[in-house]
Amino acid sequence: MFSDLKGKRILITGSTEGIGMATAIELARYGAVVGLNSHVDPADPALLLGKLREAGGDGAFFRADITKTAECQRLVSAFVERFDGIDVLINNAGGLAGRSNLENIDDAFYDRVMDLNGRSVLMMTKFAIPHLRASAKASGTTSAVISTGSIAAREGGGIGAGVYAASKAWLHDIHRNWVKEFTKDSIRFNIVAPGTVDTAFHADKSDELKTRIANSIPMGRFGTVQELAPAYVFFASHAASGYITGQILDVNGGQICP
């Protein structure tokens, strides 16, 4: 089903750990060429790239702070220069960026959260569009943009995480707008919306709180990054999802049902 991913050029933001890295390895299993990205250099980039090659693919690491527009443009250009195009963009970079109750939010906090979760996706997609359009035209199929949403976009997030939740709701919505603008160019836009997944995102929570959250999930546990990765593979493959666009795939163990 996913044999069409062999040789596909896939750029994943925020991909040196967690969901992004698990997805990169899963895509590599099908022979994809993956661009890894972080705003900092990983401790051992050769080790990460080795994992892609061991899985059956290949790739390269690109450092860029995509909260800044110029860095988004530079990242896309560097990837295209290295691999001569982009077939799939995965906007995975994002995060809580801190908690703040409404009465304590200032411009700096708002900008930090929205630059990480909103501006990065907007500008990465903007600069990737010409290359995704060219990819679809050359292949006669579709190219794809996949972004990481959140269960918080549906239920508002925890206390202090309101701006984060709103940024993810914004992301869910703007994808629908892009479907209207770019379907004529054979570019698909879909969202993977994780529930509570066992990543560094939840490192600030106490064990007691984690247990309480786990008990509220019908499956009784947090999800794993390995359980998230196949959703991105599905959306990246034209053979599997060529007629699917504008959708949000909730991967949350039944934590919330749309």
N, C-alpha and C positions, 0 to 999 in steps of 0.2 A: 504493500500500500504506500509506503514512504520511499520507494526507490527513486522517485523524481527528485529527492533532496540531494542526491549524489552530485557533488560539485557546486551546489548552490552556495552563493556568497551571502552570509548572514552576519549582520552586525548586531551585537547585543550590548546595550549599555548596562553598567552596573553588574558586571558578570564575572568577577574574580572570586566570588563566594556565593553561598546561598542559592536561591532560585535561579539566578542568572548562570552560575557555574554549572549547576545540575542540568540546566537546559542546554548549555553549550555541549556538554559531554553526550547528552542524549542525541542531539543533532549530529554530532560527530560520528555516532554509531551508524548513521545512514550516509556517511561520506560527505557531509557538508564542510565548507570552509568557513570558520567562525572567527569573527573579530571580537576579542575580549576587551573590556574597557573598565577603567576605574579612574577616580580623580587622584589616586596615589599609586605609586609603584607597588606591586605585590612583593612579598618577601622573596619569592622565587618564581619569577615569570616562566622560566624554563620548565619548572615542574608542572605548572598549569597547562602549558602548551603540550607538554609530554602526555598529559592525560587525554587531550584531544586526539593526539596521534595514536595512542594506545587503543582508543575507542574506534579508530578507523577513519578519522577525518584529519583536518589540519587547521592552522589558524595563525593569528598574530595578536600581540597585545598592543593597545593604543591608550596611552594616558591622556585624559582630557577631563577638565572640570566642566561638565555640561550644564551647570547652573548659569553659565555665561554663554551668550549667543555666539560670540566669536569662536569659542572653544567647540561649540556644536558644529559650526561650519568647518573648522579645522579637522575635526574628527572624521566627518563624512569625506572630506577631501583626501585625507590620509588613507582611509580605507579603500576608496575608489582608486587612488593611485597604486595601492598595493595589489588589489585584486581586479581592477578594471571594471568595476561596477558593483551594484548592490541588487540582490534579488529579494531579500527580506530584511526589514528593520524590526528589531525587538526593543521597544522602549521599556526597559526593566528598571533602570535607575530610579530611586525614589526612597522615601523614608519619612519617619515621623518628624525628624529635625527638632525635637523637643516638645514639651507640653506646656500649655499656658491657658489659664482660665480667661474668659472673655475680657474681664476688666483689667487684665494685665497685658493684653496683647498690644504691642507697639509696631511701628512700621518695619523695624528690623526683623522682628519675629515673623511677621506676615510675609515679608519678602523672602526670608530664608526658606520657609515651607513652600511657598508658591514657585520660587525659582527651581527648587529641587524636583517638585512633582508636576508642575505645570509648564514653566518656561522650557525646561529640558525637553519635554515631549514635543511641544509646539515647534521648537527650532530644529531639533533633530529631524523631525518629519518634514519640515519645510525644505531643508537642504537635501534631504534624501529623495524627495519627490521626482526631480528630473531623472535621476538614475533608476528609480523604480519604474517610472514610465517607460524608459528605454529598455529595461529588462523585460517587461511584459510584451512590448512590441517585438523584440527580438525572439522571444520564446514562443509567442503565439498563445501563451496561457495567461496567468496572472502573477503579479508580484504581491507582496503583503507587508502590512504594518500590523504588528501585534504589540499591545501595550499592557502593562501590569496595572490592573485596577485594584479594587479592594472591597471586601465586605463592608468596610466603613462607609463607602459611597452610598450604600443602601440604608444603613441604620444609624449613621451620624457619628460613629466613633465614640470612644470613651471620653470621660471628662478630661479636658485639657487638649484633646485631639480634634477639636472641631474644625480647625483650618485644614488639617491633614485630610479629614473626611471630605470636606468641601472641595479640596483640590482633586481628589479622586473622583468625586461626582462630576466635576468639570471635565475630567478626562473621559469618563464614560460618555458624556454628552457631546464633546467635540468630535469624537470618533464618528458619531451619527452624522454630523455636519460634513465631515470629510467623505463619507460614503456618497453623499449627494454631489459633491464636487468632483470626485476622482474615479467613480466607478466607470465612467466613459473611457478612462485610461487603463482599465483592467488592473486597478490596484484595490486590494481588499483590506478592510480595517476591522480588526476584532480585538476583544479584550479578554484577558484571563484575570478573573477576580478571585484571589486567594481569600480563604477564611483565616483562621488562626493557625499559622504554620510555625514549626519549631525552628526559628531563625534568630539572628541577633536582634531583630526588631523587638522581641519580647524580653530582652535581657534585663530591662529595668523593672520587671515584674517580680514580686516575691513568689516563692514556691507555693505559698498558700493561695495566692491569687491565680497562679497558673492552674492549680488543681481545681479551683472553683470554675474557671473558664472551661477546662477540659470536661468537667462534669455537666456543663451546659450544652455540650455538643452531642448530638445523637450518637455519633460514633465513639464518644467517650474519650477522645484524645486529640492532641494537636496533629495537624497534617505534617508530612515531610516534604522536603524539596524534591525528592525523587518522585513523589506523587503529583507534583505540580508540573514537572518538565514535559510529560507527554502531551499536555494540553497545548503547549507552544508548538510542539512538533506537528500536531494535527493541523493547527492553523497555518503553519508554514508550508505545508504540502498542498499544492494545487490538486493533486490526485485525490486527496482526502477531503478537502474543503473548498474546492474551486468555485462552488456556488453558494458559499457562506460568507456574508459580510455584514457589518454593523451589529454583531452579536456580542453578548457578554456571557462568558462561560464561568459559572460559579463553581469553584473547587473548594468546598468548605465542610465536608463531612456531615451535611445536613444542618449546619449551624444556623443558617437562615435560608429560607426558600422564597424565590421571587414570586 
